[in-house]
């Protein structure tokens, strides 16, 4: 019998020594209780009895979240998150059993890399959470705003003047750190129109242009933003609708994952051929926070990882659907 309380205790105490055992436990649980994942495993001819190592676990293509309700166990979703999409495209849907668990994960992950939320004024250059109630990013951002204990934390859309004025006010009047978190093309708009001095501000971007502007490599983007904002580094977040957890980069292009999340690369041409470290390939994600959906996901991203689980993101496979919160502004 699966006990969520017991699982959470294991998850939050997880280490390198216990990760594989818990991942295999989650795999067996999801095979037994997730009809879509079980059908996929049987279709590719994998016998779960023979899965005894991490690299033997099948990774479900992320596109399944567009076509199916991915659910482990029998329960009514407390929240359904949807990815953004262009007109005519099918969006992904992530059924969430316990939204408070999602928020707990996001806060624990942020605290792991940046410290407690109440150290910051959060200025989100994102659409208002009131405009899109199905975005996991907006739900997380709203939680951060509430937990920051700052009357100045909030959301911005196209009111760039107000954003710049708020930053200047906080630089002069508050000892708290300022955290500017924005979609990439909106940050570029601010950079090009204002060239503000953000040398004391943490600037974090969430991803690519998503069809709004000419695509840039992450290196080109960061160099442009650093010059315009007068900062030495641009931070990044790696997250998606289909995941409960996020990874963060503090400016060197390398992403760090929380202890319950792991990246395993696959050959770009053979999804069942898992790569050695320090080789570029497709990104497979193990997110044990996805215990009630699917914890083993084959993404459409390309990257590089090393022995510490640190990864670099090199882009997406050709013809992959453009998706993500960057379309929301």
C-alpha positions in Angstrom: 0.0 0.0 0.0 1.4 3.4 -1.1 1.7 6.0 1.7 2.1 9.6 0.5 3.2 10.7 3.9 6.0 8.1 4.0 6.9 8.9 0.4 7.3 12.6 1.2 9.6 11.8 4.1 11.8 9.7 1.8 11.7 12.4 -0.9 12.9 15.2 1.3 15.6 13.1 2.9 16.8 11.7 -0.4 20.6 11.5 -1.1 22.8 10.2 -3.9 22.9 6.9 -2.0 19.1 6.6 -1.8 18.0 8.1 -5.1 18.1 5.0 -7.3 16.1 2.9 -4.8 13.4 5.5 -4.5 13.3 6.0 -8.2 12.8 2.2 -8.8 10.1 2.2 -6.1 8.3 5.0 -7.9 8.7 3.2 -11.2 7.1 0.0 -10.0 4.3 2.0 -8.3 3.6 3.9 -11.5 3.7 0.8 -13.7 1.1 -0.7 -11.5 -1.2 2.3 -11.1 -0.7 4.4 -14.3 -2.6 2.9 -17.2 -1.1 5.1 -19.9 2.5 4.6 -18.7 1.9 0.9 -18.3 0.6 0.6 -21.8 3.6 2.5 -23.1 6.0 0.2 -21.3 4.2 -2.9 -22.6 4.1 -1.5 -26.1 7.9 -1.2 -26.2 8.3 -4.7 -24.8 9.8 -3.9 -21.4 9.1 -6.4 -18.5 9.1 -4.3 -15.3 10.5 -7.3 -13.4 13.7 -6.9 -15.4 14.0 -3.2 -14.5 16.6 -3.2 -11.6 18.7 -0.2 -12.5 18.0 3.5 -13.2 19.1 3.3 -16.8 16.7 0.5 -17.5 13.6 2.6 -16.6 11.6 3.6 -19.7 11.1 7.3 -20.3 7.7 8.3 -21.5 7.7 10.9 -24.4 6.5 14.3 -23.2 4.0 14.5 -26.0 1.8 12.0 -24.1 0.8 14.9 -21.8 -1.0 16.4 -24.9 -3.0 13.3 -25.8 -3.7 11.6 -22.5 -4.6 12.3 -18.9 -1.4 11.1 -17.2 -2.5 10.0 -13.8 -1.1 7.5 -11.3 -3.8 6.2 -9.0 -7.5 7.1 -8.9 -8.2 10.6 -7.7 -9.8 13.9 -8.8 -7.3 16.6 -9.8 -7.1 19.5 -7.5 -5.4 21.5 -10.2 -4.9 21.1 -14.0 -1.9 23.0 -15.4 -1.8 23.7 -19.1 1.1 24.8 -21.3 0.8 27.8 -23.5 0.6 27.3 -27.2 0.2 29.0 -30.5 -3.2 29.0 -32.3 -4.1 25.5 -33.5 -1.6 23.7 -31.4 -2.4 21.1 -28.8 -1.3 22.0 -25.3 0.0 19.8 -22.6 -2.1 19.1 -19.5 -0.6 18.1 -16.1 -3.1 16.8 -13.6 -2.0 17.6 -10.1 -3.5 15.7 -7.2 -2.1 18.0 -4.4 -1.4 21.6 -5.4 0.1 22.4 -1.9 2.7 19.7 -2.6 3.6 21.4 -5.8 4.0 24.7 -4.0 6.0 23.1 -1.2 8.4 21.6 -3.8 8.9 24.9 -5.6 9.6 26.7 -2.4 12.0 24.1 -1.1 13.9 24.2 -4.5 14.2 27.9 -4.5 15.3 28.0 -0.9 18.0 25.3 -1.7 19.6 27.6 -4.3 18.7 31.2 -3.2 17.6 31.1 0.5 14.2 32.0 2.0 11.6 33.8 0.0 11.3 36.6 2.6 14.8 37.9 1.7 13.5 39.2 -1.7 11.2 41.6 -3.4 9.9 39.6 -6.4 9.1 41.6 -9.5 7.6 39.2 -12.1 7.7 40.4 -15.7 4.9 38.0 -16.5 1.2 38.1 -17.3 -0.9 38.5 -14.3 -1.9 35.2 -12.7 -5.5 36.5 -12.9 -5.3 36.3 -16.7 -4.2 32.7 -16.9 -5.2 30.4 -14.1 -3.8 27.3 -15.7 -0.1 28.2 -15.7 2.0 26.4 -13.2 4.6 29.2 -13.5 2.1 31.9 -12.5 0.9 29.8 -9.6 4.4 29.4 -8.4 5.1 33.2 -8.9 2.0 34.1 -7.0 3.0 31.8 -4.1 6.5 33.5 -4.1 4.8 37.0 -4.0 2.7 36.0 -1.0 5.5 34.4 0.8 8.0 37.2 0.2 6.4 39.3 3.0 6.8 42.3 0.7 4.1 44.8 -0.3 6.3 45.7 -3.3 6.4 42.2 -4.8 4.1 41.8 -7.7 3.4 41.2 -11.4 4.1 43.4 -14.5 2.8 43.0 -18.0 3.6 45.9 -20.4 3.9 48.6 -17.7 7.6 48.9 -18.1 7.8 52.4 -16.7 6.2 51.3 -13.5 8.6 48.4 -13.3 11.7 50.6 -13.7 10.3 53.1 -11.2 9.7 50.3 -8.7 13.2 49.0 -9.1 14.7 52.5 -8.6 12.6 53.1 -5.5 13.6 49.7 -3.9 17.3 50.3 -4.7 17.1 53.5 -2.6 14.7 52.5 0.1 15.1 48.8 1.0 17.8 46.5 2.2 16.0 43.4 0.8 17.3 41.9 -2.4 15.5 42.6 -5.7 14.6 39.6 -7.8 13.5 40.4 -11.4 12.0 37.3 -13.0 10.9 37.6 -16.6 10.1 36.0 -19.9 13.1 36.4 -22.2 11.6 38.6 -24.9 10.0 40.9 -22.3 13.4 41.3 -20.6 14.9 42.2 -23.9 12.2 44.8 -24.5 13.1 46.5 -21.2 16.8 46.2 -21.9 16.5 47.8 -25.3 14.1 50.5 -24.4 15.6 51.6 -21.0 19.1 50.1 -20.5 18.5 50.4 -16.7 21.3 49.9 -14.2 20.4 46.6 -12.5 23.8 45.9 -11.0 22.3 45.2 -7.6 19.4 43.1 -9.0 19.1 39.4 -9.6 17.8 39.0 -13.1 16.4 35.6 -14.1 15.0 34.6 -17.5 12.7 31.7 -18.1 13.4 30.6 -21.7 13.5 31.5 -25.4 11.5 33.8 -27.6 8.7 31.4 -28.4 8.1 33.0 -31.8 7.9 36.5 -30.5 11.4 37.6 -31.5 14.4 36.2 -33.4 15.8 33.3 -31.5 19.2 33.7 -29.8 21.4 31.2 -28.2 21.5 31.4 -24.4 25.0 32.8 -24.6 24.1 35.5 -27.0 21.0 36.4 -25.0 22.9 36.6 -21.7 25.7 38.7 -23.2 23.1 41.2 -24.5 21.2 41.4 -21.3 24.3 41.7 -19.2 25.5 44.6 -21.2 22.2 46.4 -21.2 21.4 45.8 -17.5 25.0 46.3 -16.3 25.1 43.0 -14.5 27.8 40.3 -14.4 25.4 37.3 -14.7 21.9 36.4 -15.9 20.2 33.6 -14.0 17.9 31.0 -15.6 15.1 28.6 -14.6 14.5 25.2 -16.3 10.9 24.1 -15.7 7.9 23.0 -17.7 4.2 22.3 -17.3 4.8 18.6 -17.2 7.2 18.7 -14.2 6.6 19.4 -10.5 10.2 20.5 -10.0 12.6 23.1 -11.4 16.3 23.5 -12.0 18.2 26.8 -11.7 21.3 28.3 -13.3 23.1 31.2 -11.6 24.7 32.6 -14.7 27.3 30.2 -16.0 24.9 28.3 -18.2 24.9 25.2 -16.0 21.7 24.1 -14.3 21.6 22.5 -10.9 18.7 20.2 -10.0 17.2 19.5 -6.5 18.1 16.1 -4.9 14.9 14.4 -6.1 15.5 15.4 -9.8 18.0 13.9 -12.1 19.0 14.3 -15.8 19.9 11.3 -18.0 20.9 11.9 -21.6 19.8 9.8 -24.5 21.2 9.5 -28.0 19.7 12.1 -30.3 18.7 9.4 -32.8 17.9 6.5 -30.6 15.7 7.2 -27.5 16.6 3.9 -25.9 20.4 4.5 -26.1 21.3 6.3 -22.9 24.5 8.4 -23.2 27.7 8.5 -21.2 28.3 11.7 -19.3 29.9 14.7 -21.0 28.2 13.9 -24.3 25.5 15.9 -25.9 22.1 14.3 -26.3 18.4 14.4 -25.6 17.3 15.3 -22.1 15.5 12.7 -20.1 14.2 13.9 -16.7 13.5 12.0 -13.6 11.4 14.1 -11.4 10.2 12.1 -8.4 7.9 15.0 -7.5 5.8 13.7 -10.3 4.8 10.7 -8.2 1.1 11.1 -9.1 1.7 11.6 -12.9 4.8 10.3 -14.5 8.3 10.7 -13.0 10.2 9.5 -16.1 9.9 11.9 -19.0 11.7 12.0 -22.4 11.8 15.8 -23.2 12.4 17.4 -26.6 15.4 19.4 -25.2 19.0 18.8 -26.0 21.8 19.2 -23.5 24.9 18.0 -21.7 25.3 16.7 -18.2 28.2 15.6 -15.9 28.8 13.4 -12.9 27.3 16.0 -10.5 24.0 16.1 -12.5 24.8 19.6 -13.7 23.4 20.2 -17.2 23.7 22.7 -20.0 20.8 23.2 -22.3 21.7 23.4 -26.0 18.2 24.0 -27.5 15.4 21.8 -28.8 15.0 19.1 -31.4 14.0 20.3 -34.9 10.2 20.6 -35.4 9.5 20.5 -31.6 6.4 22.4 -30.6 7.1 25.8 -29.3 5.7 26.0 -25.8 6.2 27.6 -22.5 5.2 30.5 -20.4 7.0 33.0 -22.7 3.9 33.1 -24.9 1.8 34.4 -22.1 2.9 38.1 -22.2 
